[in-house]
Amino acid sequence: MRMIILILLASVFGYAVLQIDKIDPDNYVKMYLGNYVVEVKVLGFLLLLIAIVALLYFTLWLVRWIWRSPKTFGAWRNRRNRNLADEQFGAGYLSLIKGDWQRAEKQLVSKSDHSHVPYVNYLAAARAAQEQGRLEQRDEYLKEAYQAAPSERLAIGLTKARLHQKAGQIELARATLEDVQELGKSNPQYTAMLIQTFEESQDWDGIQNLLPIAKKQKALPLELLEDLQNSSYLHNLSGASDIESAWKTLPRTQRKRAKNIAVYAQGLMTKGDHSGAEKLIRSSLNGDWSADLADLYGQLKADKPEKLLRRIEGWLLARPEDPVANLAAGRLAVAANSLEVAKQYLQAAITNGPIASAYSELGELLETNNESAKALEMYRVGMQLLGSDQQISKAPKDTLLSDQNSKLGSS
């Protein structure tokens, strides 16, 4: 319509320009309006025509503006609400970072209906609710996030599983991850989280099955994946009902690891096969030194303990200040009835390292020599060390799990 009016005005103006030299200002234009005749000078008629066209154009513009005003106002209001939603989301996220959970939750959901990505608001609000211990409200936000963006099921599922893990709801986390398995099987973050849930639920077979996939996807650092692999073999070996069969199924590289050797040797000792355990430990210690294996060597039972003592003394030549080696030598000296020698080794173990079991062994030795006061003091110090977790355990210590949990939590 606007274009038609412009064309009409341009035509009239063009015609006027062409005829301007023929126009006599004294001429009149007659207009018949029913029974009336109106005479207007030519210049007045032209001005009137321009005014009528202008009035018509303004009237049409006004009608159009009134017709479109509800839609225009609605669009303006939507833009305003979206801007407010963006501001509230930014403020809510900052509150989330600061740990102001209550304010963060309120800001994140206040304008979530007008957000460009409302499901992100709900996911962040779910975390804020969980930090306040409001798990039911957390689950409600997660439900609203899914309703707002069903196509983002994987992202919502990963967030939900992560919140469950943080809340200690391991089974729920695992169930959530399994629910989005088809969507997440090619996602590195999904694989990393599933491995963590398997580790927390002690599902080492599950970890073994996922490790090749995790390596291919580079879901976790290679060093961490190797630690997880080592831990899975170690735990499966520790929990095996038939340790000899489990040992034979281990890969060659795993049978060279000191921790696995210690578990297997401990199993042989439990079965009474101290001779087999001694050969296994001796072979390993001749190649690489291990405190766990040295500690076990001192606990071996043999018909001729002095023979084992001579071997540990040979290893001590290379590491005379090693507290575990001195403790093992002290135990074997006691078994060989060389009490003075045992006392020297046990005192060396105490001097070079605060080992609770060394104090206990020395206390028993002093008590045998009727030195009850000194023995009681040794027992007291040993108990204090046990309380502070500074002892060397008779079984190999597995320090990988806590490290892995911290590493997985940060990834």
N, C-alpha and C positions, 0 to 999 in steps of 0.2 A: 504493500500500500504506500509506503514511504517513497519507493522508487517511482510509482505512478504520479504522485504529487510533484516530485522533483522534475519529472519529464514534462508535466503540464506547465509548470512554472517556467522551465527553460524554453518551451515552445512559444509561450506568450511573450516572454522577454525577447526572444529572437525575432519574432514577428514585429514587435514594437520597434526594435532597432532598425529593421529593414524599411519600415513605413514612417520613420520619425521625420523624414524630410517632407513628407506629404501631409503631415498632420497640421491642421490649422487650429490654433488654440481657440478660435471663436466658434468652431464647429460644435455641434451637439450630438449626443447619442440618445436616441429615444428607446425607452424600455416600456413594454406593455405588460402591465400587471393586472390582469382581469379587465375591468372597466376603466382602469386608470392608466394614464400615460405619464411617464416620468422622463423629463429631459435633463441630461447631465452633460456638462462640457467634457470634451474628450479626455483632457488631463485628469479631471476629477473621476471620470469613469475608470481610468487606468489605476489610479490610486485606490479606488474602491475595490476594484478587482483584486489588487494585490492584498488588500486588507482582508478580503473574504477568504482568499486562499490561505493566508497566514492563520486566520482564525480557525479555518477547517483543519489545518495541519496541527495546531495546538490542541484542538478538541479531540482529534484522533489520538494524539500522544497521551492526553490526559486519560482517555478511556482505556487505552492500552496499559498505562501505568497502574490504574485502579484495578484492572483485570489481573495483572501479574503481581500485584503487591503481596498477596498471601504467600505465593511461591517464593518471591524475592525475600520476604521477611523470614520465611522458613529456612531458606538457604543461608541467610545471614546468621540466624540463630544457631544453625548446625555448625557453621564455621566458628562461631563464638564458643560453643560447647566443646568442639574439638580442640580449640586452643586452650580452653580451661582444662580439658582432660589431659592434654600434653603437659601443662604446667603442674597439675596434680600428680601425674605419674613421675615427673622429674623430682618433685619434692618428696614423694613417697619413697622413691628409690634411694634418695639421699638419706632419708630417715632410716631406711633399712640398713644402709651401710653404717650409720652411726649407732645402730642397735636400739633405736627408739621404736620398738616393735608396735606398740599400740597406735602411735601417731602414723607410722608407716602403713599399717593396715587400713586405717581410716582414709588416708589420702589416696591410697591405691584403688580403693573401691568406690570413692565418692563420685567420680565421673567415668567409671569404667564402661558404662553403656555407650559413651560417645568416643571412646578411644579407637584409634586406628587398629590397634591389636589388643582387644579386650582380654584375650586369653593370657597375654603376658602380665597384665594387671592382676588377674586372678592367681596366676602361679606365684607371683611375688607376694601377694597377700596371703597365700597358703603358707609360705615360709614364715611370714610375720606372725600368723596365728599359731603355728607350731612352736615358735620360740616362746610364746606366752603359755604354752601347755594346753592350748585349745584345739585338740586333735579333731574333734567333731566338726568344728568350723573350718579347719584345714581341709578336711575331706569334702566339705560343701563347696569350698572355693575350687578345688580340683575338679569337681563335677561340673561347675559352671564354666570352667576353662574348656573342658571337653565340649560342652554344649555350644560355646562360642566359636570353637574352631575344631570340628571333628576331623578335618584333614590334617591337623597337627597332632595326631594321636601319638606319634613316636616321641616328639618333644615333651608332650604332657606326661607320657608314661615314664620317661627318663627322670623328669623332675619329681614325679610322684614316688618313684622307687628311691631316689636320692633322699627325699624327706623321710621315707620309711626307714631307710638305713640309719639316718642320723637319729631317729627316735628309738632305735634299737628294735624295730619291727622287721627283723630279718626275713621271716617267712613271708610277710606281706610284700616286702621288696622283691623277693624272688618270684612270687606269684605275679606281681605287676610286670616284671621283666619277661616272664614267660608269656604273658598275655600279648605283648607286642613283639614276640620273637620273629614273626615273619617280616615285620617292618625293620627290625633292628639287627638282623643277622649279618648285614653287610656294613654296619655302623661301628666304628672303632670304640666310641664311647660306650655303646651298649655292651660290647664284648668286655671292656674293662670293668664296667659295673657288675656284670654277671659273674666275672671272676671273683670280684670282691665279695659278693654274696655267697659264692661257693666257699670261699676261704672262711668267712665268718660262720658258716654252718658246717665247717669241717668236711666239705664234700670234695675230697682230693681227687677222686676219680673224675668228677666233673671238671676240675681244673685241668687235669691231664688232657682231657678231650678238647678243651678250649685253647690250650697253649699254641698248637699249630696255627689256628685261626688268628689268634692274637699276634703272633709273630708276623704273619702275612699282612695283617692290617696295620701293623705297627701301633697297636692299641696301647701298649705300655712300653717303657724303656726296656731295651734288651737285657740290661743288668737285672732289672726287677723280674722279668720273665724267667731268667735263669734261676734266680732265687726261689721263685714260686715252683719251678720244676724240681729243684733240689728239695724243697720242703715237702712237696707232694710225695716224692719217693721216700723221703725220711719217715713221714707219717704213715704211709702204707706199710713200710717195713716194721715200724714200731707196733702197729696194730695187727700184724699178721698172726694168725693162729699157728701156722707152720712157718717159722722164721727161716728155716733152711730152704724151703721151696721158694719163699719170697725173695731170699737172697740170690738164688740162682736166676730168677727172672729179671733182676736188675740189669740195666745196661752196664757194659764194662766200665764206662767212665764213672758211673755212680758207685760201683764197687771199690773205687779208689778214693772216695771221699771219706775223710776221717769220721764224720758224724755217723754215716751209714755203717762204717766198720765198727764204731763203738756200740751201736745198737745191736748189730749182729753178734759181736763179742759178748755183750751183756746177756743176750739170749743163750749163747752157748754156755756161759757161766751158770745161768739159771738152771740149765739142763744138767749141769755137773761136768760139762766138757771143758775143763779149765786148760787142758793141754791144747785143744784145738784153738781156744781163744788166745792162748799165749803165742802160738805160732802166727796167728793172724795179726795180733797187735805188734809183735816183734818185727814182722815183715814190713808193716806200715811205718813204724817208728824209725826203722833203719833208713827209710827213704825220706819221709817228711815228719817233722816233729808235731805232735798234737797234745795239748794239755789234757783233753778228754781221755785219749788213749793211755797217756802216762798215768793218769789217775786210776784208770781201770787196771793197769798192769800191777799197780801196788796192791790191788785187792785179789789178785789171783791166788789160788790155793795150789800148792805143789808139794810133792814128796821131798824135794830138795829146794826149799825156798832160797838157800844161800846162792844157788845157781842163778835164780832170777835177780837176786840182789847184785850179783856181780855185773849182770847185764845193765841194770839201771845205773849202777856206778860208772859203767863205761859211758853211758849217755850223759851222765853228770859231768864228765871231764870237759865236754863241749859247752855245758851250761851250768856251772857250779852254783849259780845264784837262782836257778829256777825253783820257785817254791813248790810247784806240783811234783817235780822230779824228786826233790828232797822229801816230800811227804810220802811218795811211793817207796823211796828207799827206806824211810823210817818204818813203814808198815812191814816191808819185807824183812827188815832187820829184826823186828819184833817176832815175826813168824820163824825166823832162823835162830831165835833166842839170843841174839846179840844185842842186849838191852842198852849197853853204853853207846854202841854205835847208833842204835835207833834213837836214843836221846839226842845225840848230836845232829842227826838228820832232821828230826822233828823241830828242834830249836832253830835250825837253819831255815826250815820252811816258814816258821813263825816270823823270823827276822826279815826274810825277804818278801813276805806277803802275808797279809792278815787272812789266813784260811781257817775257818771255824773247825773243820775236821782235824786240822793239825793240832789245835789246842785240845780237842777231845782225846786224840790219840796220846798226846803227851800227858794229859791228865790221868789217863788209865795207867800209863807207864809209871808215873810218879806214885800213884796209889799202890801199885804193885810193890814199889820200893818203900812203902809205909811213909810217904811224904804227903800226908792227907791235906795239910794246909795249902801246900803248893798246888796239889791236884785240884782242890776246890777252886782256887783262883783261876786255873786253866779252864775249868768247866764254865766258870762265870763269864770269862772273856769270850769263850766260844759261843755261849748262848747269846751274848750281845751281838756278835757278828752274824749269827743266824738270823737275828731280828732285823739286821740291816742288809740282808741279802748279799753278803760278801763272801759266802762260802762257795767252795767248789763241790758241786753235786757229784754223787757217785754215778749217776746216769748222765749221759751227754746233754748239755743244755742246748735248747733250741731257741736261739735269739732272733730268728728270722721273722717270726710271725708279727711281733710288735712293729718291727721296721717296715714290713710289707704293708701293714694296716695304715701306718702313717703316710707311706708313699702313695698308696691307693686313694686315701682320703684326699690328698692334695691334688691328684689328677682328675 
